[in-house]
Amino acid sequence: MSEPNVALVTGANKGIGYEIAVGLGRQGFRVGVGARDDARRDEAVKTLLEKGIDAFGVPLDVTSDASVTAAAADLTRLDVLVNNAGITGSMPQHPTAVDLDTIRTAVETNVLGVIRVTNAMLPLLRRSPSPRIVNMSSTVGSLTRQSEGDQGPISAAYAPSKTFLNAVTVQYAKEFRGTNILINAACPGYCATDLNGFRGHRTPEQGAAVAIHLATLPDDGPTGSFFDDEGVIPW
């Protein structure tokens, strides 16, 4: 019997990340629950196992070189990486008044964390027959959507960090051209999570669907694009 494909989802102890883990697990993946909080990670793994999902915990702080290196060293196989961990930073974020540390913190998690984890996991992903990388973004990171109308609140930290993430996703796709690695950005929509004080009108399960779709693309699927449930989002 062949071994199951392995997926790692960062920030998977709750919210959208947890539901991505559920969805991939139900498709037969062995799912690594990446999270820095030991108790929440253990509880998430316990709940997933109770649902019949093959899950295991991965201690992971995406802002720490040492933590990410250790996580990569503990894995022996990886077929899918979902970079889901993210923060909004303290609000409000009007550019004329925002604390620069708020911007630095958002970029450290939402952009540098993605680069840090992706690069550490690449040796494993390159050994997979069909590696997939999904970066969880947001429509507020779309410069087209922002310039066309009122796309979310004024945000000098969170929204630009997602624009930065989108740009990085494109650069990875350019570097991976000619390989079997597919990488895309995904917007889950405005989901009710602690990231927004549970004000969203979509459920985390609904938000997870686009990531699960992109994580299981066929070998001739798209790469270097930005998607939500309705299709391609303009950068």
Backbone as CSV, one residue per row, in Angstrom:
resi,resn,N_x,N_y,N_z,CA_x,CA_y,CA_z,C_x,C_y,C_z
1,MET,0.850,-1.190,0.000,0.000,0.000,0.000,0.891,1.248,0.000
2,SER,0.588,2.205,-0.881,1.379,3.429,-0.949,1.069,4.333,0.233
3,GLU,2.041,5.128,0.607,1.850,6.060,1.713,0.965,7.213,1.277
4,PRO,0.165,7.777,2.198,-0.690,8.901,1.829,0.132,10.150,1.553
5,ASN,-0.395,11.016,0.708,0.214,12.321,0.515,0.154,13.104,1.817
6,VAL,1.134,13.971,2.023,1.231,14.739,3.258,1.046,16.225,2.956
7,ALA,0.226,16.869,3.759,0.009,18.314,3.653,0.387,18.976,4.966
8,LEU,0.961,20.161,4.868,1.230,20.983,6.047,0.434,22.263,5.904
9,VAL,-0.346,22.572,6.934,-1.136,23.803,6.958,-0.662,24.636,8.132
10,THR,-0.167,25.830,7.863,0.268,26.695,8.966,-0.940,27.413,9.557
11,GLY,-0.858,27.703,10.845,-1.990,28.340,11.516,-3.237,27.478,11.462
12,ALA,-3.064,26.165,11.647,-4.167,25.223,11.428,-4.882,24.803,12.694
13,ASN,-4.571,25.436,13.808,-5.208,25.015,15.056,-6.618,25.560,15.214
14,LYS,-7.025,26.496,14.332,-8.366,27.097,14.460,-8.763,27.742,13.143
15,GLY,-10.006,28.186,13.068,-10.491,28.985,11.955,-10.353,28.330,10.595
16,ILE,-9.992,29.131,9.601,-9.891,28.661,8.226,-8.819,27.581,8.107
17,GLY,-7.684,27.760,8.769,-6.615,26.768,8.702,-7.068,25.406,9.176
18,TYR,-7.828,25.379,10.256,-8.352,24.118,10.773,-9.270,23.462,9.746
19,GLU,-10.128,24.257,9.128,-11.064,23.699,8.146,-10.343,23.237,6.884
20,ILE,-9.239,23.890,6.531,-8.427,23.388,5.419,-7.872,22.014,5.780
21,ALA,-7.406,21.875,7.010,-6.905,20.578,7.475,-7.998,19.516,7.407
22,VAL,-9.202,19.873,7.821,-10.333,18.936,7.752,-10.576,18.506,6.313
23,GLY,-10.649,19.497,5.415,-10.958,19.193,4.026,-9.909,18.342,3.347
24,LEU,-8.636,18.654,3.577,-7.573,17.850,2.978,-7.539,16.449,3.588
25,GLY,-7.778,16.386,4.894,-7.826,15.081,5.543,-8.912,14.195,4.974
26,ARG,-10.055,14.793,4.675,-11.164,14.016,4.108,-10.877,13.572,2.682
27,GLN,-9.891,14.193,2.050,-9.490,13.768,0.707,-8.331,12.772,0.749
28,GLY,-8.004,12.328,1.957,-7.008,11.270,2.090,-5.607,11.709,2.443
29,PHE,-5.408,13.015,2.647,-4.090,13.491,3.039,-3.808,13.186,4.507
30,ARG,-2.553,12.958,4.800,-2.076,13.004,6.174,-1.711,14.457,6.428
31,VAL,-2.318,15.075,7.443,-2.253,16.526,7.586,-1.443,16.942,8.809
32,GLY,-0.436,17.774,8.561,0.326,18.375,9.640,-0.324,19.671,10.078
33,VAL,-0.634,19.745,11.350,-1.260,20.941,11.924,-0.143,21.837,12.446
34,GLY,0.203,22.844,11.670,1.250,23.766,12.074,0.684,24.864,12.960
35,ALA,1.256,25.032,14.147,0.806,26.072,15.070,1.856,26.264,16.149
36,ARG,1.940,27.487,16.667,2.948,27.772,17.693,2.434,27.537,19.105
37,ASP,1.108,27.533,19.287,0.518,27.318,20.618,0.374,25.817,20.851
38,ASP,1.150,25.292,21.785,1.171,23.841,22.012,-0.204,23.291,22.381
39,ALA,-0.884,23.941,23.301,-2.165,23.420,23.782,-3.218,23.442,22.672
40,ARG,-3.292,24.552,21.938,-4.285,24.643,20.866,-3.971,23.672,19.731
41,ARG,-2.684,23.510,19.452,-2.296,22.562,18.409,-2.679,21.145,18.801
42,ASP,-2.374,20.764,20.027,-2.692,19.415,20.497,-4.199,19.174,20.488
43,GLU,-4.962,20.177,20.877,-6.421,20.038,20.900,-6.964,19.886,19.483
44,ALA,-6.411,20.655,18.537,-6.856,20.545,17.145,-6.556,19.161,16.586
45,VAL,-5.363,18.654,16.857,-4.999,17.319,16.379,-5.931,16.274,16.978
46,LYS,-6.221,16.398,18.260,-7.121,15.460,18.935,-8.503,15.461,18.272
47,THR,-9.010,16.650,17.989,-10.329,16.760,17.365,-10.329,16.185,15.956
48,LEU,-9.263,16.447,15.210,-9.169,15.901,13.857,-9.104,14.375,13.880
49,LEU,-8.330,13.832,14.792,-8.241,12.373,14.894,-9.597,11.772,15.228
50,GLU,-10.359,12.457,16.082,-11.701,11.992,16.433,-12.634,12.000,15.228
51,LYS,-12.353,12.855,14.260,-13.146,12.911,13.024,-12.691,11.858,12.015
52,GLY,-11.663,11.088,12.372,-11.159,10.069,11.473,-10.112,10.567,10.505
53,ILE,-9.555,11.750,10.779,-8.540,12.346,9.904,-7.157,12.015,10.432
54,ASP,-6.270,11.645,9.530,-4.895,11.306,9.883,-4.115,12.612,10.073
55,ALA,-4.045,13.083,11.303,-3.430,14.374,11.600,-2.290,14.211,12.599
56,PHE,-1.347,15.136,12.523,-0.249,15.170,13.483,0.161,16.620,13.690
57,GLY,0.704,16.900,14.852,1.082,18.262,15.198,2.477,18.622,14.709
58,VAL,2.620,19.872,14.283,3.918,20.404,13.863,4.154,21.714,14.614
59,PRO,4.986,21.706,15.657,5.309,22.962,16.344,5.913,23.940,15.339
60,LEU,5.291,25.106,15.182,5.731,25.987,14.103,5.358,27.437,14.375
61,ASP,6.385,28.258,14.520,6.227,29.707,14.590,6.836,30.257,13.311
62,VAL,6.003,30.777,12.410,6.487,31.168,11.088,7.429,32.361,11.138
63,THR,7.495,33.053,12.270,8.400,34.200,12.405,9.770,33.820,12.938
64,SER,9.973,32.531,13.216,11.219,32.069,13.822,11.988,31.153,12.884
65,ASP,13.212,31.550,12.542,14.056,30.700,11.701,14.264,29.331,12.334
66,ALA,14.547,29.325,13.626,14.842,28.066,14.313,13.630,27.144,14.321
67,SER,12.453,27.718,14.574,11.237,26.913,14.614,10.927,26.313,13.253
68,VAL,11.054,27.108,12.216,10.753,26.627,10.870,11.760,25.570,10.431
69,THR,13.024,25.792,10.718,14.058,24.807,10.378,13.803,23.478,11.080
70,ALA,13.429,23.549,12.356,13.143,22.335,13.117,11.931,21.605,12.555
71,ALA,10.915,22.362,12.165,9.708,21.744,11.599,10.040,20.997,10.316
72,ALA,10.836,21.616,9.459,11.210,20.977,8.206,12.029,19.713,8.456
73,ALA,12.891,19.753,9.458,13.737,18.601,9.769,12.929,17.422,10.285
74,ASP,11.772,17.710,10.900,10.945,16.649,11.464,10.083,15.949,10.422
75,LEU,9.942,16.554,9.244,9.115,15.969,8.201,9.968,15.111,7.271
76,THR,9.405,14.021,6.804,10.111,13.167,5.849,9.463,13.214,4.472
77,ARG,8.263,13.766,4.394,7.563,13.876,3.114,6.655,15.087,3.158
78,LEU,6.505,15.752,2.024,5.561,16.864,1.931,5.131,17.024,0.474
79,ASP,3.810,17.026,0.279,3.238,17.167,-1.060,2.480,18.476,-1.234
80,VAL,1.942,18.985,-0.140,1.160,20.227,-0.185,1.550,21.114,0.980
81,LEU,1.782,22.388,0.685,2.019,23.386,1.718,0.966,24.477,1.577
82,VAL,0.222,24.714,2.649,-0.740,25.820,2.672,-0.249,26.839,3.688
83,ASN,0.200,27.987,3.188,0.670,29.075,4.047,-0.537,29.897,4.485
84,ASN,-1.113,29.489,5.603,-2.351,30.100,6.082,-2.143,31.061,7.248
85,ALA,-1.099,30.871,8.039,-0.902,31.706,9.222,-0.830,33.180,8.826
86,GLY,-1.556,34.019,9.537,-1.543,35.438,9.224,-2.120,36.271,10.355
87,ILE,-1.816,37.566,10.333,-2.340,38.492,11.331,-2.806,39.760,10.634
88,THR,-3.678,40.502,11.310,-4.106,41.801,10.770,-3.275,42.936,11.338
89,GLY,-2.804,42.791,12.573,-2.139,43.897,13.247,-3.179,44.791,13.920
90,SER,-2.732,45.582,14.849,-3.662,46.438,15.593,-4.272,47.488,14.683
91,MET,-5.507,47.845,14.980,-6.244,48.828,14.192,-6.493,50.068,15.052
92,PRO,-6.783,51.250,14.426,-6.869,51.502,12.991,-5.486,51.578,12.352
93,GLN,-5.497,51.560,11.013,-4.233,51.549,10.270,-4.199,52.640,9.199
94,HIS,-4.674,53.836,9.543,-4.589,54.939,8.595,-3.106,55.243,8.318
95,PRO,-2.712,55.371,7.073,-1.292,55.532,6.753,-0.668,56.784,7.362
96,THR,-1.465,57.795,7.671,-0.912,59.016,8.262,-0.623,58.866,9.742
97,ALA,-1.108,57.788,10.346,-0.959,57.660,11.793,-0.493,56.284,12.253
98,VAL,-0.383,55.319,11.346,-0.062,53.951,11.744,1.326,53.874,12.382
99,ASP,1.426,53.042,13.397,2.713,52.753,14.021,3.517,51.873,13.070
100,LEU,4.751,52.249,12.792,5.565,51.480,11.855,5.798,50.047,12.325
101,ASP,5.794,49.836,13.643,5.963,48.468,14.148,4.772,47.588,13.771
102,THR,3.588,48.192,13.634,2.420,47.434,13.198,2.631,46.908,11.794
103,ILE,3.195,47.735,10.932,3.486,47.305,9.563,4.560,46.225,9.558
104,ARG,5.624,46.450,10.334,6.706,45.455,10.388,6.191,44.091,10.861
105,THR,5.335,44.109,11.862,4.816,42.856,12.410,3.947,42.125,11.392
106,ALA,3.106,42.876,10.670,2.257,42.254,9.650,3.090,41.643,8.545
107,VAL,4.096,42.354,8.094,4.951,41.846,7.017,5.759,40.639,7.499
108,GLU,6.223,40.680,8.727,7.022,39.566,9.264,6.242,38.265,9.222
109,THR,4.966,38.304,9.590,4.148,37.089,9.583,3.599,36.785,8.200
110,ASN,2.963,37.771,7.576,2.186,37.537,6.355,3.032,37.378,5.099
111,VAL,4.257,37.889,5.124,5.111,37.806,3.934,6.395,37.033,4.235
112,LEU,7.190,37.551,5.166,8.461,36.888,5.464,8.228,35.489,6.024
113,GLY,7.161,35.319,6.790,6.841,33.990,7.306,6.553,33.003,6.199
114,VAL,5.843,33.470,5.169,5.542,32.609,4.025,6.825,32.235,3.286
115,ILE,7.692,33.204,3.056,8.958,32.930,2.382,9.810,31.972,3.204
116,ARG,9.865,32.233,4.507,10.673,31.404,5.411,10.206,29.939,5.378
117,VAL,8.915,29.731,5.514,8.378,28.372,5.540,8.508,27.713,4.167
118,THR,8.152,28.435,3.116,8.218,27.860,1.773,9.628,27.399,1.431
119,ASN,10.602,28.240,1.683,11.983,27.881,1.335,12.498,26.713,2.158
120,ALA,12.081,26.652,3.420,12.514,25.534,4.263,11.899,24.212,3.813
121,MET,10.673,24.283,3.281,9.970,23.070,2.884,10.240,22.653,1.444
122,LEU,10.896,23.496,0.669,11.103,23.207,-0.748,11.852,21.904,-1.026
123,PRO,12.897,21.574,-0.275,13.562,20.288,-0.562,12.612,19.097,-0.482
124,LEU,11.693,19.131,0.457,10.695,18.065,0.563,9.696,18.139,-0.584
125,LEU,9.211,19.321,-0.888,8.226,19.484,-1.949,8.791,19.055,-3.301
126,ARG,10.050,19.338,-3.534,10.656,18.983,-4.822,10.709,17.473,-5.038
127,ARG,10.628,16.708,-3.958,10.633,15.242,-4.087,9.234,14.679,-4.345
128,SER,8.219,15.529,-4.259,6.840,15.093,-4.480,6.540,15.023,-5.976
129,PRO,5.729,14.068,-6.405,5.368,14.012,-7.825,4.459,15.158,-8.263
130,SER,3.697,15.705,-7.345,2.754,16.785,-7.690,2.682,17.814,-6.560
131,PRO,3.751,18.569,-6.344,3.760,19.516,-5.231,2.869,20.732,-5.486
132,ARG,2.190,21.156,-4.440,1.307,22.311,-4.528,1.577,23.246,-3.347
133,ILE,1.578,24.539,-3.633,1.729,25.555,-2.595,0.568,26.528,-2.727
134,VAL,-0.099,26.794,-1.621,-1.211,27.741,-1.598,-0.905,28.815,-0.563
135,ASN,-0.905,30.069,-0.993,-0.695,31.201,-0.088,-2.026,31.879,0.169
136,MET,-2.438,31.896,1.428,-3.731,32.491,1.766,-3.602,34.006,1.793
137,SER,-4.292,34.642,0.850,-4.239,36.090,0.702,-5.617,36.680,0.997
138,SER,-5.945,37.781,0.341,-7.229,38.457,0.537,-7.461,39.399,-0.624
139,THR,-8.725,39.630,-0.960,-9.017,40.586,-2.029,-8.559,41.990,-1.664
140,VAL,-8.370,42.277,-0.370,-7.875,43.608,-0.010,-6.433,43.789,-0.476
141,GLY,-5.774,42.695,-0.843,-4.434,42.783,-1.389,-4.408,43.042,-2.882
142,SER,-5.573,43.063,-3.514,-5.655,43.332,-4.949,-5.612,44.833,-5.191
143,LEU,-4.560,45.306,-5.843,-4.465,46.729,-6.146,-5.571,47.151,-7.106
144,THR,-5.946,46.243,-7.992,-7.046,46.549,-8.916,-8.339,46.785,-8.157
145,ARG,-8.667,45.879,-7.251,-9.905,46.021,-6.471,-9.844,47.252,-5.569
146,GLN,-8.686,47.501,-4.978,-8.546,48.664,-4.094,-8.739,49.964,-4.868
147,SER,-8.198,50.026,-6.071,-8.273,51.258,-6.848,-9.639,51.466,-7.488
148,GLU,-10.395,50.387,-7.635,-11.707,50.495,-8.275,-12.810,50.884,-7.306
149,GLY,-12.581,50.735,-6.005,-13.648,51.045,-5.071,-13.233,50.831,-3.633
150,ASP,-14.214,50.781,-2.759,-13.989,50.657,-1.322,-13.853,49.185,-0.954
151,GLN,-12.644,48.672,-1.051,-12.368,47.262,-0.773,-11.802,47.132,0.628
152,GLY,-12.701,47.038,1.615,-12.268,46.913,2.996,-11.893,48.262,3.599
153,PRO,-11.568,48.260,4.887,-11.206,49.502,5.575,-9.840,50.020,5.154
154,ILE,-9.554,51.257,5.489,-8.219,51.806,5.252,-7.226,50.991,6.063
155,SER,-6.198,50.524,5.389,-5.265,49.610,6.049,-3.872,49.790,5.469
156,ALA,-2.983,50.335,6.275,-1.604,50.556,5.821,-0.680,49.411,6.205
157,ALA,-1.207,48.399,6.869,-0.387,47.256,7.272,-0.915,45.957,6.659
158,TYR,-2.133,45.580,7.018,-2.662,44.284,6.583,-2.834,44.204,5.072
159,ALA,-3.574,45.136,4.475,-3.828,45.066,3.034,-2.533,45.101,2.218
160,PRO,-1.616,46.050,2.488,-0.360,46.034,1.730,0.464,44.767,1.949
161,SER,0.355,44.162,3.133,1.104,42.923,3.347,0.586,41.822,2.435
162,LYS,-0.713,41.825,2.158,-1.279,40.834,1.250,-0.930,41.158,-0.207
163,THR,-0.829,42.451,-0.527,-0.346,42.825,-1.857,1.087,42.334,-2.042
164,PHE,1.895,42.519,-1.033,3.286,42.040,-1.035,3.308,40.525,-1.219
165,LEU,2.451,39.825,-0.470,2.383,38.369,-0.582,2.004,37.952,-2.000
166,ASN,1.036,38.647,-2.588,0.639,38.327,-3.963,1.820,38.479,-4.921
167,ALA,2.568,39.577,-4.751,3.717,39.824,-5.617,4.777,38.737,-5.450
168,VAL,4.992,38.308,-4.226,5.953,37.234,-3.964,5.484,35.922,-4.602
169,THR,4.182,35.669,-4.540,3.630,34.460,-5.160,3.936,34.428,-6.656
170,VAL,3.779,35.569,-7.315,4.082,35.656,-8.745,5.558,35.358,-9.003
171,GLN,6.427,35.877,-8.159,7.861,35.654,-8.352,8.236,34.192,-8.153
172,TYR,7.608,33.532,-7.174,7.843,32.097,-7.013,7.387,31.348,-8.265
173,ALA,6.222,31.715,-8.789,5.704,31.030,-9.977,6.662,31.182,-11.147
174,LYS,7.261,32.366,-11.274,8.242,32.583,-12.336,9.462,31.695,-12.141
175,GLU,9.923,31.579,-10.905,11.096,30.742,-10.640,10.781,29.263,-10.836
176,PHE,9.542,28.855,-10.529,9.160,27.447,-10.644,8.751,27.062,-12.066
177,ARG,8.726,28.025,-12.978,8.316,27.730,-14.344,9.178,26.603,-14.915
178,GLY,8.518,25.629,-15.507,9.239,24.483,-16.058,9.402,23.340,-15.079
179,THR,8.925,23.534,-13.836,8.949,22.459,-12.846,7.520,21.971,-12.632
180,ASN,7.356,21.000,-11.733,6.018,20.476,-11.438,5.371,21.159,-10.239
181,ILE,5.976,22.219,-9.719,5.419,22.920,-8.556,4.403,23.959,-9.016
182,LEU,3.186,23.836,-8.537,2.143,24.828,-8.797,1.941,25.655,-7.539
183,ILE,1.971,26.975,-7.686,1.800,27.880,-6.549,0.777,28.954,-6.908
184,ASN,-0.195,29.162,-6.036,-1.239,30.155,-6.256,-1.617,30.839,-4.957
185,ALA,-2.233,31.996,-5.091,-2.769,32.719,-3.943,-4.278,32.513,-3.892
186,ALA,-4.820,32.518,-2.676,-6.245,32.258,-2.499,-6.871,33.269,-1.553
187,CYS,-8.067,33.721,-1.900,-8.844,34.566,-0.988,-10.016,33.755,-0.447
188,PRO,-10.117,33.604,0.867,-11.211,32.814,1.434,-12.528,33.571,1.562
189,GLY,-12.488,34.889,1.318,-13.668,35.707,1.554,-13.715,36.186,2.997
190,TYR,-14.743,36.948,3.307,-14.859,37.563,4.634,-15.497,36.558,5.597
191,CYS,-14.645,35.768,6.227,-15.103,34.680,7.091,-15.109,35.115,8.562
192,ALA,-16.006,34.544,9.302,-16.106,34.839,10.731,-15.016,34.093,11.479
193,THR,-13.932,34.802,11.790,-12.827,34.232,12.559,-12.368,35.257,13.582
194,ASP,-11.469,34.848,14.466,-10.985,35.801,15.456,-10.119,36.886,14.831
195,LEU,-9.708,36.687,13.575,-8.924,37.707,12.872,-9.720,39.003,12.705
196,ASN,-11.039,38.864,12.582,-11.891,40.041,12.398,-12.959,40.172,13.482
197,GLY,-12.710,39.539,14.611,-13.693,39.612,15.688,-14.978,38.880,15.363
198,PHE,-14.898,37.875,14.477,-16.032,37.041,14.062,-17.148,37.860,13.408
199,ARG,-16.752,38.909,12.691,-17.733,39.753,12.002,-18.028,39.274,10.580
200,GLY,-17.257,38.346,10.072,-17.432,37.902,8.690,-18.759,37.217,8.455
201,HIS,-19.208,37.236,7.192,-20.499,36.643,6.852,-20.362,35.236,6.273
202,ARG,-19.121,34.775,6.087,-18.885,33.417,5.614,-18.327,32.559,6.743
203,THR,-18.527,31.252,6.632,-17.985,30.349,7.645,-16.543,29.988,7.296
204,PRO,-15.751,29.602,8.283,-14.400,29.125,7.985,-14.392,27.954,7.004
205,GLU,-15.384,27.084,7.084,-15.463,25.963,6.153,-15.643,26.464,4.724
206,GLN,-16.480,27.477,4.532,-16.643,28.057,3.201,-15.331,28.690,2.729
207,GLY,-14.646,29.361,3.626,-13.391,30.003,3.272,-12.293,29.028,2.919
208,ALA,-12.369,27.830,3.476,-11.336,26.817,3.230,-11.439,26.191,1.845
209,ALA,-12.614,26.274,1.225,-12.864,25.527,-0.014,-11.891,25.885,-1.128
210,VAL,-11.601,27.178,-1.297,-10.716,27.584,-2.396,-9.300,27.063,-2.184
211,ALA,-8.838,27.052,-0.949,-7.500,26.529,-0.658,-7.424,25.030,-0.924
212,ILE,-8.465,24.309,-0.541,-8.494,22.866,-0.774,-8.482,22.575,-2.273
213,HIS,-9.226,23.379,-3.027,-9.237,23.224,-4.487,-7.844,23.446,-5.081
214,LEU,-7.183,24.510,-4.681,-5.869,24.821,-5.233,-4.800,23.837,-4.764
215,ALA,-4.993,23.264,-3.590,-4.040,22.281,-3.059,-4.136,20.948,-3.770
216,THR,-5.217,20.732,-4.511,-5.442,19.436,-5.164,-5.606,19.598,-6.676
217,LEU,-5.010,20.645,-7.228,-5.077,20.869,-8.671,-4.436,19.720,-9.445
218,PRO,-4.942,19.439,-10.636,-4.264,18.455,-11.499,-2.924,19.007,-11.972
219,ASP,-2.109,18.150,-12.532,-0.768,18.554,-12.935,-0.760,19.645,-13.995
220,ASP,-1.832,19.754,-14.773,-1.915,20.800,-15.789,-2.710,22.009,-15.300
221,GLY,-2.851,22.122,-13.984,-3.611,23.226,-13.413,-2.860,24.541,-13.479
222,PRO,-3.535,25.623,-13.110,-2.929,26.957,-13.182,-1.862,27.165,-12.118
223,THR,-1.000,28.113,-12.372,0.005,28.509,-11.388,0.254,30.002,-11.525
224,GLY,0.657,30.640,-10.437,0.940,32.059,-10.455,-0.289,32.921,-10.594
225,SER,-1.431,32.445,-10.084,-2.671,33.208,-10.173,-3.300,33.387,-8.793
226,PHE,-4.372,34.168,-8.757,-5.033,34.588,-7.526,-6.506,34.236,-7.675
227,PHE,-7.026,33.440,-6.742,-8.375,32.906,-6.890,-9.236,33.137,-5.645
228,ASP,-10.553,33.230,-5.896,-11.536,33.021,-4.846,-12.530,32.003,-5.368
229,ASP,-13.654,31.841,-4.689,-14.615,30.822,-5.106,-15.153,31.042,-6.512
230,GLU,-15.166,32.279,-6.955,-15.755,32.606,-8.254,-14.757,32.529,-9.402
231,GLY,-13.495,32.368,-9.102,-12.488,32.277,-10.151,-11.315,33.190,-9.916
232,VAL,-10.705,33.662,-10.998,-9.483,34.467,-10.911,-9.804,35.887,-10.438
233,ILE,-8.978,36.375,-9.519,-9.063,37.742,-9.015,-7.944,38.541,-9.680
234,PRO,-8.227,39.763,-10.131,-7.137,40.574,-10.690,-6.146,40.974,-9.611
235,TRP,-4.868,40.963,-9.971,-3.843,41.354,-9.004,-4.009,42.824,-8.604
